[in-house]
Amino acid sequence: MREGTVVWGFVSAAAIVLLLTPAVTWLAPRVGAVDDPTRSDRPRVHQRPLPRIGGVAIVLGILVPGAILLRPGCAFLDQGRTW
């Protein structure tokens, strides 16, 4: 794997996360994925409702560039190793 591929992987991952985070924040209340401290059965630190699915943007930011840029047989995907 060349150094340029690593740089493009990082840049594309960062771009995906930066674009998806506001989208996930917008989507969370519409699908009921919000942690509302006023309707909680236990005390919360935050005072306003917070989206609980923010990790989706991070996971997609890692998986999408990995699926596109990593090729089978590369050093990161060693097929012959058994754990």
N, C-alpha and C positions, 0 to 999 in steps of 0.2 A: 504494500500500500504506500502510495507516495504521500509526501507531506501536504501537497495541495488538496488531496482528498480529505485529509483530516481537517484542514482549515474549512473546506466547504461543508463538511459534516457539522462542524461546530456552528458555522454561520447559519446554515439552514435550520439546525435545531433551535438556535436562539430566535430566529425569525418565526418559526412555527409556534414556539411558546409565546412570543410577544403578540402574535396575531390571535391565537386561540384563547388566551387568558381573558380578554374582555368578552369574547363570545361565550365562554363558559360562565362568566359572571352574569351575563344577560340571561342565559339559559337556565341557570340554577333555580331561580324563583318560579319559573314556569313549569318545571318538572317536580317541584317540591323537594329539592336537594339543598335546603337552607337550614342552618342551625339558628333557630330563633330563641334568644335567651329569655324572652317573656313567656314562652310556652314550654319551658324546660322543666323536667322533673328534678333537676339538680342545679346547683349554682354554676354560673358561667362567668368567665373573666370578661368577655366582650359585652358591650352594651347594645350593639345593633346586630341585626341578622347578618350572618356570613355564609357565603356559598360553601358547600362541603365537597364539591366535585372539581376543585381546582387542580387536583393531581392529574386529571384527564389530559389537560394541556401539556403537562410535563411528560407524561408517559408517551403521548403521541409525538412530542418533540424529540424523544429519544428513539422510538421505534421506526418512525417514517424515514429519517435519514439513514438509520442502520439498515433497513430493508432495501433501500435504494443503493447505498454506497458499498456495503459489505458484499463481497462475492464469495460463493461457496469455494472452499479450499484455501482461503486466505488464513493468515496466522491467527486471526481472532476467532475463526470458526474451525478449529482443528477437528476434523472428522474422525481421526484414528484414535483419539484418546478416550479411554473409558474411565469413568470416575468411580 
